[in-house]
């Protein structure tokens, strides 16, 4: 598993240099504006609970590794509640026509985000080897750890500005994302265990391919968020007052 973890670390460094990551730490930009893309993340934030329940989880578990994955899936599968809570606090919970909401969620501006969900399904839905699922989960955890670390200051600044404590885009969310699968052990214990796993050459090749796909697809998702920001000046306000022509319709 060492080779797979080394690849994940390499990809983590590349992911950390994405334009959105730099945007999130730009103190010259209002913290609310730095989260102006948050509604675009809905397809993943909401679908991820189903991916955990129906794709990663296999019950009853037939191995220690699958048991770890199952425990992780229950923890990670509940974060969507925090996301919805934050959308309300960030004042995105405005009334728009249901058809307009569908056009937005299944339109061009959220396409890559939806595709990332489909890629996760494609990698794991028929996968019986928990090693491959583990490689996918580890990749997601690393991207999450990088991104969530940047939400810490943003969440604090928004709380100072609005008196609203965020849950998803916050230090509290980052605190439960260790960068490894969450199965009751601390980071060091989990890291040691993962590095002790011996893979066949076939498993290594397949797991590394899965890592490449996850990072490529999620990076495209993050670039889509950045594109939304670039296309919507003062997008916090513009999203709330969006009219039908402003929402990209399904092609």
N, C-alpha and C positions, 0 to 999 in steps of 0.2 A: 504493500500500500504506500510505501515511501515515495515511489516514483509518481504516483497519482497525486499525493499531497504536495510534492515539489512542483508539479505542473500547476496545481491550484494556487500555490503561492506566487508563481510567476504571473499567472493571469490576474491575481489580486492586485499586483503592482500596476499592471496595465490598466485595469478597471479604475483604479484610484486616480488616474490621470484624465478621465473623461471630462468633457466640458461641463457637464452638470455638477460634478464634484467640485470643480473650481467655482462655479456659480454659487453653490451652497455656502461656501466659506467667505464670500465677498461681503465684507462688513459695510461696504459703501451702499449696498442695496438693502432696502427695508426687509426685515425678516418675513413679513407676510408675503411680499413679492417673491421671496426665495422659495415659498411653498405654493406659488400660484399654479403650478402644474399638478397639484395633489389630486384634483378630480380625475385627471387622465389616468391615474394609477388604479382606478376602481376595478377594471377587469381582472388585474392580478390580485389585488388586495382581497377581493371577494371570492374569486375562483380558487385561491390558494387553500381555503378551508376544505373545499371538495377534493383537491389534489391530495391533501394530507389524508383525508378520510377514505377516499376511494382508490387512490393510486399507490401511495407510499405504504399505507397500513395493510397488513395481512394478519387476520386473526382466525384461529389461534396461531401464534408465532411458532415456527418450526426450527428456529435457531436463536442463539443469543443475539446475533446481529439484527435479526428481524424484530426481536423483542425491543432492542434499543430504538430501532426505527419507529416502532409502534408508540413507545413512550414519547418520543420526539414529536410524532404527528399530533398527539393530543395537545401538547404545549403550543406548537406552532400554528395549529389549526384554529386557535381562538383569538388571534390578533386582529381579525377583521372587525371585531367589536370596537377596538381602540381606534381603528381607522374611521369608522362611522362617527364615533364620538368626536374625533378631531375635526371632521368636515363640518359638523354642527358648530363647534367652537370657532372655527375659522370663517364662519359666516357663509359657507357655500350651500347651506341648506335652504336655498331659495326655491320657490315654486316655478317650475317650467312645465310645459306640456309634456305628457308622457312620450309622445312620438318624437319630440325634440330630444328628450333624454336618450331614447333609443338610437336616434341618428348620431348623437355624440358618442355613446358608448360603443357602437358598432360602426363608427365612421373612420375616416382616414387618420384622424388625429390620435386615435388609440389603437391603430392597427397592429403595430409592432408589439404592443403590450399584450394584446390578445394572442398574437402569434407565439409569444414566449410561453404562455399557458399551454398552447397546443403542442409546443415542442416538448414541454415537460411530460405531457400526456403520452406523446409519441415515444419518448425515451423509456417510460416506466410502466405504462398501463398493462403490457403483456410480459413485463420482465419479472422472472422468477428468482433471479440471482440477486440477493440483497446487496452484494458488493456494488453493483451498478447503481442501485437506488442510493446507496451510501455516497457514491461519488457525486451524484446529482445533488443530494442534500448538503454535502460538504461545500459544494460550489455555491449553492444558494446562501448558506450560512455565512460564507466569507464575503459575498457581495453585500449581504445584509449588514454585516458587522462594519464594513467600510462606510456604507451610506448612513447607517444609523448613528455612527460616531459623529457625523457632521450635523445631525439633527439636535444634538445636545445643546449647543449654544443657541440655535434657532429657537428651540422650545423655550429656553429660559428667557430669551429676549421677547418672545411673544407673550409669555406670562407677565413679564414686567410691563409690557405695553397695553395688554388687554385684560389682565387679571384672570385669564383663562389658562388652566394647567392642561397641557396636551398629554395624550397617552401614547399615541403611535409615533408621532414626530417628536420624540422626547428622550430624555436621559433614562427614564424608567423602562422604555422599550429596549434601549441599547444595553441596559444592565442585564437583561435576560438573554441577550444574543451573544454567546461566548465566542462565536467563530467556528464552533464544532457542533456536531449533533448533540442534542440535549437529552440525556438519558439518566440524569441523577448524579453524574460524576462532575468534578471540576474540570477545568480546561486541561490541566497538566495530566490528570489521570486519563482523560479521553484521548489526548494526543498520544500518550504512551501506548495505550491500547491499540489505536488505529495504526500506528507505525509498526506494531508487532504482527499485524495481519500479513500473511504471505499469500500472494496472488499467483495464479498461473499466468503464463504469457498472454493467453487469450483474454483473461479477465483484465489484465493490465491495459492491453490495447483497447478493449471495449470501454473500460472505465475512463481512460484518457480521452477517447473520442467523445464520450458523454460530457466530460468537463469542458472540452472545447465548444461543444454545442451550447451548453448552458451559458457560458461566458459571452459567446458571440451573440446569442439571442437576447440576453439580459442587457448587454451593452447597447444593442439596437433599441431596446425599450427605453433605456436611460437617454439615449440620443434623441428619441422621439419626445421625451419630456422637455429636453432642452430646446428642441425645435418649436414646441408649443409656446414656450416662454418667449422665444425670439419673434414668433409670429403674433404675439398678443401683448403689446405694450400695456402696462397697467392691467395685466390680465386678471388680477384678483377681482377688480370691478367689472371687467368686460365679461367674465364668465357668468357672473350673477345676472347680468342684463342681456345675455345673449339672445339674439333673435334667430329665426330659422335660417336665413341666408348665411349667418356667421358660423353655423354648425356644418361641418363637412358631411354631406350625405353619403350613404353607402353607395359605393361604385359597383 
